[in-house]
Amino acid sequence: LNKPEWYLTQVLMWIGNHAKFLDDKIQPILDKAGSSVNAGLEFSRALVMLILEKLAADIPCLLYDDTLFCHLVDEVLLFERELYSIHGYLSSFPSCMHILSEESCFQRWLTVEKKFALQKMDSMLSSEAAWISQYKDITDVDEMKVPDCAETFMTLLLVITDRYKNLPTASRKLQFLGLQKELVDDFRIRLTQVMKEETRASLGFRYCAILNAVNYIATVLADWADNV
């Protein structure tokens, strides 16, 4: 259960190792018979179906172990990325994201995603470098004087988007968007709390850093507004 990468990697190796044989030897036979079947894709589809069976059996066993469950999701997302980008798998075919979209599994995924995102926010705001810009010494890069915590937070949102963008249904994606909105609001509250501590020094370093953070986040969210 703690090594899903073993069978996921094995399937990717089988797909890669058989590609030339299927293209050179099997596909011409199908073409000659007038079939529209793509040998390589059908081979991939059959192997993915085995993975779906394996996942359906394994997931109930690790649903309430956060570490194992998160590891499984991470490995499945890496597998999917390679399957589509390197092996040309079709989005209309069955995929692991359908298993991750099933209610009990999906709700667990949302829960652990939120838990680890909040932990990340705790650590980024308690860091000594939270209010310092990474690029403070490079003037042409640092026009917005973005503090490290704001940049890390937006990267966190971007990573979450990257993880859920291939979900098969809009309704599931919207639930993840709801999580992101919660996180933005949580971050806003945290900034407000820090700001209240700084009101006596409104021209102080940290107060200005908070304003820069808010400006940066608003600007990036506006840039993302075109991303359906």
SVG drawing of the C-alpha trace seen along z (x, -y; Angstrom):
<svg xmlns="http://www.w3.org/2000/svg" viewBox="-21 -56 42 64">
<polyline fill="none" stroke="black" stroke-width="0.4" points="0.0,0.0 2.9,-2.4 4.4,-1.9 1.8,-2.7 4.7,-4.0 5.8,-0.4 2.9,0.7 2.3,-2.8 5.9,-3.0 5.7,0.6 2.7,-0.2 4.5,-3.2 7.5,-1.0 5.3,1.6 3.6,-1.1 7.0,-2.6 8.7,0.7 5.9,2.0 5.2,-1.1 7.6,-0.3 6.4,3.3 2.7,2.2 3.4,-0.6 5.6,1.5 4.0,4.9 0.4,4.7 -0.8,1.4 -0.2,2.4 -2.3,5.5 -5.2,3.4 -4.8,0.8 -4.8,3.6 -8.0,5.0 -9.6,1.5 -9.9,1.1 -9.8,-2.3 -8.3,-0.9 -5.0,-2.4 -3.0,0.5 -0.8,-1.6 -3.7,-3.4 -5.8,-0.2 -2.8,1.4 -2.5,-1.6 -6.2,-1.7 -6.2,2.0 -3.3,1.4 -5.0,-1.6 -8.1,0.4 -5.9,2.8 -4.7,-0.2 -8.2,-1.4 -9.1,2.0 -6.0,1.9 -6.8,-1.7 -10.4,-0.7 -9.2,2.1 -6.4,0.1 -8.0,-3.2 -10.5,-2.0 -7.5,-0.5 -5.6,-3.8 -8.4,-6.4 -7.8,-7.4 -4.0,-7.3 -3.1,-10.9 0.5,-10.1 -0.3,-7.0 -3.3,-8.6 -1.4,-11.8 1.5,-9.7 -1.0,-7.8 -2.6,-10.9 0.8,-12.4 2.0,-9.3 -1.3,-9.0 -1.0,-12.7 2.6,-12.1 1.5,-8.9 -1.4,-10.8 0.9,-13.6 3.3,-11.2 0.6,-9.1 -0.9,-12.1 2.3,-14.1 4.6,-11.3 2.4,-8.5 -0.5,-10.5 -3.3,-8.9 -6.7,-10.3 -8.8,-12.4 -11.9,-10.5 -10.4,-7.2 -10.9,-6.0 -8.4,-7.5 -7.3,-7.5 -8.9,-10.9 -12.3,-9.1 -11.4,-7.0 -10.1,-10.1 -13.4,-11.8 -15.6,-9.2 -17.3,-10.8 -15.6,-9.2 -12.2,-9.5 -12.7,-13.0 -13.9,-14.4 -10.9,-12.8 -8.6,-14.4 -10.2,-17.8 -9.8,-17.4 -6.1,-16.5 -5.3,-19.1 -6.8,-21.8 -5.0,-20.3 -1.6,-20.4 -2.2,-23.9 -3.0,-25.3 0.1,-23.8 2.1,-25.3 0.5,-28.7 1.4,-28.4 5.1,-27.7 5.4,-30.4 4.0,-33.1 6.1,-32.0 9.3,-32.0 11.9,-34.6 11.9,-35.6 8.1,-35.9 8.1,-39.7 11.3,-40.0 11.4,-39.9 13.6,-37.2 14.6,-39.7 15.2,-42.7 18.7,-43.2 17.7,-43.0 15.8,-46.2 14.6,-45.4 13.0,-42.2 11.5,-43.5 9.2,-46.4 6.4,-45.2 8.5,-44.4 6.7,-41.2 7.3,-39.6 8.2,-36.0 5.0,-34.8 2.8,-36.3 4.8,-34.7 4.8,-31.4 1.1,-31.6 0.4,-32.3 2.7,-29.4 0.6,-27.2 -2.6,-28.2 -1.0,-27.5 0.2,-24.1 -3.3,-23.2 -4.7,-24.3 -2.2,-22.2 -3.2,-19.2 -6.9,-19.4 -7.0,-20.8 -7.4,-17.4 -10.4,-16.3 -13.1,-15.0 -16.0,-17.2 -16.5,-20.9 -18.4,-20.3 -15.3,-18.7 -13.0,-21.5 -15.4,-24.0 -15.2,-22.3 -11.4,-22.7 -11.9,-26.3 -14.1,-26.7 -11.1,-25.4 -8.8,-28.0 -11.3,-30.8 -11.3,-29.6 -7.5,-29.7 -7.5,-33.2 -9.9,-34.3 -7.9,-32.6 -4.7,-34.3 -6.6,-37.7 -7.6,-37.2 -4.0,-36.3 -2.7,-39.4 -5.3,-41.5 -4.2,-40.1 -0.6,-40.9 -1.5,-44.4 -3.4,-45.2 -0.2,-44.5 1.6,-47.0 -0.9,-49.9 1.3,-52.0 4.0,-51.9 2.1,-52.3 5.2,-53.4 7.2,-50.5 8.8,-47.7 6.2,-45.0 3.1,-47.2 4.5,-48.2 5.2,-44.6 1.6,-43.6 0.4,-46.3 2.8,-45.0 1.5,-41.5 -2.1,-42.5 -1.3,-44.5 0.6,-41.5 -2.1,-39.0 -4.8,-41.2 -2.7,-41.7 -2.1,-38.0 -5.7,-37.1 -6.7,-39.6 -4.2,-38.0 -5.8,-34.6 -9.3,-35.9 -9.1,-34.8 -8.2,-31.2 -11.5,-29.3"/>
</svg>
